[in-house]
Amino acid sequence: QVQLVESGGGVVQSGGSLRLSCETSGFTFHGYAMRWFRQAPGTEPEFVAGIGNPAINTNYSDSVKCRFPISRDNARRTAYLQMDNLKPEDTAVYYCNARLQILDGREFTYWGQGTQVTVSS
């Protein structure tokens, strides 16, 4: 059974930090790209950051670049999102995503249940 469990969300003041974790099971973690998305009330889901394997392959949305480094620990089957210098506009539910794209066009993707991040001004 595939599971992605996010943790580390909470309430923090503007300028503060949080570290999100995404613990996984049930699939070949090292073969998947790991991504973080977020969704604020009344908005569409927004891509935040992604990391491939090897972990040198990372990409970020412009809104979080240089503030939210993404990382992964294949031995622990866990992805992380370090969130620094948080702003009120970062308030959202943050979701972890695992994606595998195969050369024949098939794609396998899994989602966590989300963790709430609230940044107060």
N, C-alpha and C positions, 0 to 999 in steps of 0.2 A: 504494500500500500504506500503510495507516494504521499509524503507529508512535507510541507514547508511551514515552519512556525517562526513568525517574527516576534521579537521582543526588544525592549529598550526604549519604547516610546514613553511619552509623559508630557508634563507641563514644565516649561522652562522660560526664563526671561529672555528678552531680546539681547543678543550678543553671547548667549550661553551655548552649551554644547550637549549633544546627545550622541550615543553610539547605538545604532540598530544592529541587531543580529538576525540572521535567517538560518535556523538549523534545519537540516533536511534529512530525509531518509526515503528509501524505496526506489531510488534510481541511481544511475552511474554518475555521481556528482561531477567528477573531474571532466566528463565529456560534455558538460552543459555550460553555456554562457549563463551568467547570473546577472539579473537586472533588478533595479529598484524603480518603481513607479509611485506616483502619489496622486491623490484625488481630493480636492477641496470641495466643500458642499456647493452644488450647483454648477460644477465644472466637469470637463472631460478629464479622464485619466491622463497624466503627464509623465513622460519618460524623465527619469532623474539621472540615472547612471547605470553603466553596464561594464562587465568585466568578462573577458574570455579566459581561455586556458591555453597557453600560459598566461599568467596574470599581468603580463606587460601590456596586454591589449585592453585598454580602458577607454570609455567615452562618456561624456557628460553633457547635460543640457547647459546652455549658456547661463541659466539662472543660478546654477549651483557650482559651476566650475571654480576650482581653487578653494571652495569651502567644504565640499562633501566628498572626500576621497573614499573610493570603494576598494574593497579588498576581499580576498577569499583565503580560506584555509582548507585545502583539499583533504588533509588528514582528519580534520574535524567535520568535514562536510558542511561547512558554514560559510556564509557570505556576510560581509559587514558593510555598514555605511556610517562612517564617522561624519557627524554633522557639526560643523563649527560656525561661529559667528551667525547664529540663527536669527532669522528675521520673522516678523509677524506673518509675512506672506508665505513663509514656509509651512504654516499651519495646514495640515492635511492628514488623511490616512495614508500611510506608507505601506506599499505592497511589495513583496519579494516575488520574483519571477525566475523560473528556470526554463531555458530554451535550448533545444537541440535542432539544428537544421541539417538535414541529410542531403547528399548530392542529388538524389533522385527527386527532390522537391518536397519530400515529407518533412513535417515539422512536429516536434513534440514540445509542449509547453505546459508548465504547471505553475499554480499560484498559491501564495499563502493567504491567510485570512485577514491580514492587515494589522497595523498598530498605529494608534493615534498619536500624533505629535502636535502639540499646541504651544505656540510661542506668544507670550504676552509682551505688550509694549511698555 
